[in-house]
């Protein structure tokens, strides 16, 4: 885990897939899937509020999304 933390501290994005809660606990963001659907996305909004990434995640989770143009 130390190497992942060092790489992330250098600005690298780390994507890890695990079934182990103790490993997932090291992540600053955790996306939980059940039956192919996103059921939880923790640590996401603070870092990406208002970005394109938020709309992608919301669409993947089956949530309503709006573009900045629709908001205006």
KAMO-V224435 format. One record per helix or strand of 3 or more residues. SS is the DSSP state (H for helix, E for strand). FROM is the first residue (numbers start at 1). TO is the last residue. Records with the same first field share a line. If there is no record, write none. Layout:
BEGIN
SS->FROM-TO  FROM-TO
END
This chain:
BEGIN
H->2-9  21-24  45-48  52-60  68-71
E->30-34  37-42
END
